[in-house]
Amino acid sequence: MVASLVLGGGIRGGFISDALLQLTAIPLLLFALWNLVDVPITRQMRLALFFCLAVAGLPLLQLIPLPPWLWTALPARGPSAAAFEILGETKPWMPISVAPEATWLSALSLIPPLAIFIATLLLSYRERRWLSLVVLAVGVVSVFVGLIQVAQGPESPLRFFAITNPTEAVGFFANRNHFAALAYTLILFAAAWAVHAATSLAVRLQRRQYEAMSILAAMGGFTVLVLFLAGEAMARSRAGLGLTMAALFGALALGLPNQRFSPTFTVRGLFSRLTLERLLSGLTPTKLLIAAIALSATFSLQYALFRIQERFEADPVSDFRAIFIPNTIEAAKAYMPFGSGLGTFVSVYPLFEKPEDTLANTYANHAHSDALEAWLEAGLPGLVLMGVFVSWLVLRSLAVWRSSPPLGASELDWSLARAAPIIVALVLAHSLLDYPLRTGAIMAIVAFACALLIEPPAGAETREDFELQAAPPRQRERQRAKPEPVSAFGPPPSRPHGSGEPADIPPRSQGSRWGKDINWPKEWSNASKPEAPDDTNELPDPSDPPKR
């Protein structure tokens, strides 16, 4: 996860950072697949794994070599066939992809998100909670890097990509829009933690319990929220600012179940609660979120509002997205139903670009719409997979938001799970007019969020279960057969009738194989000798001294 957020900020395949990220993810993917064998797979996990198999198998199917008579009959393969005829060469076997090397790079880029998704499925709620803190920590570092980039200007040494936005905060990314996508996704994770901290602190304050850790947790959640909102303003992304507003409404929704609102909830009732007296009467999640928004807006007014206004002064109609999208749709229709191959947009788009649409000193590296680009490259199978994913997301979102936390999950765990579909929905909305899912970092966030929607397998709730499964057979048997604690104020309680052991003998101490491996005290050894039967069943006298 850390490698994905730090190294996965590129907008195209082939960077050395992408290669390092993929090499880092391969051991995790193999380890996760190996551990799936010993885990009871639920129905939701089975469906998710089948979907992952379909996604990973799509580029591999596009790379299978086909005979000349078959691939030349595919739609829009005339230019490729004509090139071999002009060169006077025999047509070789070719795959569905018109650029196999680009498709290979796209297939390799799927390794990190698949590894994160499958590995997160195996984690318990507690471990997922810790992983969300890791994500927030790396996000905080990325925001600080972005703020330093703005302070140092275009020549900042912290800009890690040659082709980037030289005057905006980009963090570990090459594009400000993708940095903004990271910020608004992490706002929801931070809001879940802030709501939990504010609720815990409010309960303790009502009980007159003033704990430093609770106060620091609430202050930390408030600070992280303000930091992400300020970083969003520094990015100056129009789509990012709009989706941040939607993320804030989602953050407020995370705090609503913890409030005792009346059924006749209205906007007027909300503002009546925001009086100064009520804000100072006690801390609540809604107050915490609204205060974070107000404070970050203050920073934006002082440092970034003028720069944000400059971004909105540009005419959106004259933006190059209005040129790329129609040409991409035309290309997608030409390559239906099998597509041109994942990662082949750069090779295919110039064939459909009109002379009047050509931009000086500019080339189209992406369609600025992940949905349209997936349609072009994956064809009808890509459309089917996208439809299946959106349907699953809607059903799981309704199930998570309508149900209470399951056994083993806390309110915080369920808040993180409820934040996950909002995060995925925001990224999908962003993907309609941009390409955030083409970066390894945003793919990792979406993969982690999707895994949060699926409950952990049975036995993953405690760390002891994992250690017990990994222990050798002999140690596993001893761990499961631990003796019951013996009280110092009397003998252990009587065994049920017919258990075959006297009531005053500690469990499993009568000559069993397990008992021979333990150096029992002499008193217990004497007690293991057979005695005359006693039918009185008298209780011990409380005045007698305890036997140790």
Secondary structure, 3 states (H helix, E strand, C coil): CHHHHHHCCCCCCCCHHHHHHHHHHHHHHHHHHHHHHHCCCCHHHHHHHHHHHHHHHHHHHHCCCECHHHHCCCCCCHHHHHHHHHHCCCCCCECCCCCHHHHHHHHHHCHHHHHHHHHHHCCCHHHHHHHHHHHHHHHHHHHHHHHHHHHHCCCCCCCCCCCCCCCCCCCCCCCHHHHHHHHHHHHHHHHHHHHHHHHHHHHHHHCCCCCHHHHHHHHHHHHHHHHHHHHHHHHCCHHHHHHHHHHHHHHHHHHHHHCCCCCCCCHHHHHHCCCHHHHHHCCCHHHHHHHHHHHHHHHHHHHCHHHHHHHHHCCHHHCCHHHHHHHHHHHHHHCCCCCCCCCCHHHHHHHHCCHHHCCCCCCCCCCCCHHHHHHHHHHHHHHHHHHHHHHHHHHHHHHHHHCCCCCCCCHHHHHHHHHHHHHHHHHHHHHCCCCHHHCHHHHHHHHHHHHHCCCCCCCCCCHHHHHHHHCCHHHHHHHHCCCCCCCCCCCCCCCCCCCCCCCCCCCCCCCCHHHHCCCCCHHHHHHCCCCCCCCCCCCCCCCCCCCC
